Amino acid sequence: MLRRAGQFWALLVAASVCANGVGAQDDQGKGPALNWTRRSGAETCISPIELARRVEARVGRSIFVTPARAIVVVEGYVEPAHGGFSVELAVSDAAGTVYGVRELHAGSDCRALDDALVLVIAVTLRPQDGFMAGIALPAPVAAQLDALFGDEPSEAEPPPVQAAPNGAALPSAPQKQQSVVAPVVPVVPVVTASAPQAVAPRLSAELGASAQSGLQPGLSSSPELGVLWLLGELGSLRLQAAVSAPTTRRVLDDAVRSDSSFQVVSAAAGYCPVEARPGPGSVMLCAGARLGWISAHASGFRVDNPGGTRSFVTLQAKLRGALALNRWLSGFAAVGPELQVSRPAFSYQSASGASVPLYSPALWELAVELGLSVRIL
């Protein structure tokens, strides 16, 4: 009977200890989360599990938690770029507010990025050391992360230095690594779409071609030259100039076949306030205006018709998509309507002396663009 009673009390104490341990783990379950993605062509780079283990080894404890318990989310990806590999790291809060972004680059061996990648993440999560290699975080967030470690040493910290009695600096005696008991939370690599990331301002030159109907007779095409200025969270600005290929309008002037060719020179400006960045591409919604001149040149009329030049203004709306081919080069496409604010009209004088309408642009025009964008800055 006494032996059974002793077994009962031993089981009761063990159950109490386990319950207390689970409660402590729940209380201490906050920390950073890791979302690391290897994009197509970067499958041989460091994996999410290996990256998490190396960072935890450097800071001296298990720190990564699931996104639901995250103080901050460290998001990053590696992809082939410009003959090598490019890494982008971003740190955000649970609501998606981005605190900072860091880019790293390497040659043909993406594993050459491993040490730098681990260092940047480690010193970002242990910001009390004052290292400049990490991503700067707001003071309250840094304090929350700092509280996870207390006075624990880690490889992210510089070795402590002791002062000798005469003021000279002496290296400290080796310190025994402290044993830390921490809740072990499995790292959950997230490979779904990332939260919105901050985009640094960039300037790109663009070369493309467009096809449109409605402004000139028939279907016209134009080579285009422009610049695109990405303003980060403020959107994008685009400036563009184009000269169209001539198109022809044919009429019968008193049974005589007569031709007038039309050509357009224009400049456009647009603003793109809405942008989504799915993976290596981007989608933008843009609005703008175009100012230009239509020139007409007549031939074959029975009466001399000098033609002429008329100005026009259109309002534009475009849906633009871009795909990064490497770090410096992107392809883009855009489609959208244009509304004629001013509709110039052309007429000719017939042999009988009457003024006959020749051509006037349509109220709406549809334009399609294709081209390449080269990053300058």
Long-range contacts (C-beta under 8 A, 24 or more apart in sequence): 24-183, 25-183, 28-182, 28-183, 29-65, 29-69, 29-183, 29-185, 30-65, 30-69, 30-70, 30-71, 30-144, 30-148, 31-63, 31-64, 31-65, 31-69, 31-70, 31-71, 31-148, 31-185, 32-63, 32-64, 32-65, 32-70, 32-71, 32-72, 32-73, 32-74, 32-125, 32-145, 33-64, 33-65, 33-66, 33-67, 33-69, 33-70, 33-72, 33-73, 33-74, 33-188, 33-190, 34-64, 34-73, 34-74, 34-121, 34-187, 34-189, 35-67, 35-73, 35-74, 35-75, 35-76, 35-189, 35-190, 35-194, 36-75, 36-76, 36-77, 36-189, 37-76, 37-77, 37-78, 37-190, 37-191, 37-194, 38-77, 38-78, 39-77, 39-78, 39-79, 39-80, 39-279, 39-280, 40-79, 41-79, 41-80, 42-78, 42-79, 42-80, 42-85, 42-110, 44-110, 44-111, 45-78, 45-85, 45-110, 45-111, 45-113, 46-78, 46-110, 46-111, 46-113, 46-114, 46-117, 47-189, 48-187, 48-189, 49-187, 49-189, 51-114, 51-117, 51-118, 51-121, 52-187, 52-189, 54-114, 54-118, 55-118, 55-121, 55-122, 55-125, 57-155, 58-118, 58-119, 58-122, 58-154, 58-155, 58-156, 59-122, 59-125, 59-126, 59-149, 59-154, 59-155, 59-156, 60-149, 60-152, 60-153, 60-154, 60-155, 60-177, 60-178, 60-180, 61-148, 61-149, 61-152, 61-154, 61-180, 61-182, 62-182, 62-183, 62-184, 62-185, 63-125, 63-148, 63-182, 64-185, 64-187, 65-185, 66-185, 66-188, 67-94, 67-188, 67-190, 69-185, 70-94, 71-141, 71-144, 71-145, 72-99, 72-125, 72-137, 72-141, 72-145, 73-195, 74-121, 74-124, 74-125, 75-194, 75-195, 75-197, 76-117, 77-194, 78-110, 78-113, 79-280, 80-326, 81-105, 81-326, 81-327, 82-326, 82-327, 82-328, 83-107, 83-108, 83-326, 84-108, 84-110, 85-110, 85-113, 86-327, 87-113, 87-117, 88-197, 89-117, 89-120, 89-121, 89-135, 90-135, 90-194, 90-197, 90-198, 91-124, 91-135, 91-137, 92-195, 92-197, 93-141, 96-195, 96-196, 98-195, 98-196, 98-197, 98-198, 99-135, 99-136, 99-137, 99-138, 99-141, 100-135, 100-136, 100-137, 100-198, 101-135, 101-197, 101-198, 101-200, 102-135, 105-327, 119-156, 122-154, 122-155, 122-156, 123-156, 126-154, 126-156, 126-157, 129-156, 129-157, 129-158, 131-156, 152-178, 152-180, 153-177, 153-178, 193-278, 193-279, 196-277, 197-277, 198-232, 198-233, 199-230, 199-232, 199-233, 199-275, 199-277, 200-230, 200-232, 201-229, 201-230, 201-231, 201-232, 202-229, 202-230, 202-375, 202-377, 203-227, 203-228, 203-229, 203-230, 203-375, 203-376, 203-377, 204-228, 204-229, 204-230, 204-330, 204-373, 204-374, 204-375, 204-376, 205-373, 205-374, 205-376, 206-238, 206-240, 206-332, 206-371, 206-372, 206-373, 206-374, 207-371, 207-372, 207-374, 208-332, 208-369, 208-370, 208-371, 208-372, 209-369, 209-370, 209-371, 210-242, 210-367, 210-368, 210-369, 210-370, 211-367, 211-368, 212-338, 212-365, 212-366, 212-367, 212-368, 213-362, 213-365, 213-366, 214-338, 214-340, 214-361, 214-362, 214-364, 214-365, 214-366, 215-264, 215-294, 215-312, 215-314, 215-338, 215-340, 215-361, 215-362, 215-365, 216-244, 216-247, 216-262, 216-263, 216-264, 216-294, 216-361, 217-247, 217-248, 217-249, 217-262, 217-359, 218-247, 218-248, 219-247, 220-244, 220-245, 220-247, 220-264, 221-245, 222-264, 224-369, 224-371, 228-373, 235-271, 235-272, 235-273, 235-274, 235-275, 236-271, 236-272, 236-275, 236-284, 236-286, 237-269, 237-270, 237-271, 237-272, 238-268, 238-269, 238-270, 238-271, 238-272, 238-286, 238-288, 239-267, 239-268, 239-269, 240-267, 240-268, 240-269, 240-270, 241-266, 241-267, 241-268, 242-266, 242-267, 242-268, 246-297, 249-358, 249-359, 251-348, 251-356, 251-358, 253-300, 253-301, 253-302, 253-303, 253-348, 253-350, 253-351, 253-356, 254-302, 254-350, 254-351, 254-352, 256-300, 256-301, 256-302, 257-300, 258-298, 258-299, 258-300, 258-301, 258-302, 258-348, 259-298, 259-299, 259-300, 260-296, 260-297, 260-298, 260-299, 260-305, 260-307, 260-346, 260-348, 260-358, 260-359, 261-296, 261-297, 261-299, 262-294, 262-295, 262-296, 262-346, 262-359, 263-294, 263-295, 263-297, 264-292, 264-293, 264-294, 264-295, 265-292, 265-293, 265-295, 266-290, 266-291, 266-292, 266-293, 267-291, 267-292, 268-316, 270-316, 270-318, 272-320, 280-323, 280-324, 281-321, 281-322, 281-323, 281-324, 282-321, 282-322, 283-319, 283-320, 283-321, 283-322, 284-319, 284-320, 284-321, 284-322, 285-317, 285-318, 285-319, 285-320, 286-316, 286-317, 286-318, 286-319, 286-320, 286-334, 286-336, 287-315, 287-316, 287-317, 287-318, 288-315, 288-316, 288-318, 289-313, 289-314, 289-315, 289-316, 290-314, 290-316, 290-338, 294-344, 294-346, 294-361, 296-346, 296-358, 296-359, 298-348, 301-348, 301-349, 302-350, 302-351, 303-348, 303-349, 303-350, 303-351, 303-353, 305-348, 305-349, 307-346, 308-346, 310-344, 310-345, 310-346, 311-342, 311-344, 312-340, 312-341, 312-342, 312-343, 312-344, 312-361, 313-340, 313-341, 313-342, 314-338, 314-339, 314-340, 314-341, 314-365, 315-339, 315-341, 316-367, 318-367, 318-369, 320-369, 322-373, 327-375, 328-374, 328-375, 329-372, 329-373, 329-374, 329-375, 330-372, 330-373, 330-375, 331-370, 331-371, 331-372, 331-373, 332-369, 332-370, 332-371, 332-372, 332-373, 333-368, 333-369, 333-370, 333-371, 334-367, 334-368, 334-369, 335-366, 335-367, 335-368, 335-369, 336-366, 336-367, 337-364, 337-365, 337-366, 337-367, 338-364, 338-365, 338-366, 338-367, 339-363, 339-364, 340-364, 340-365
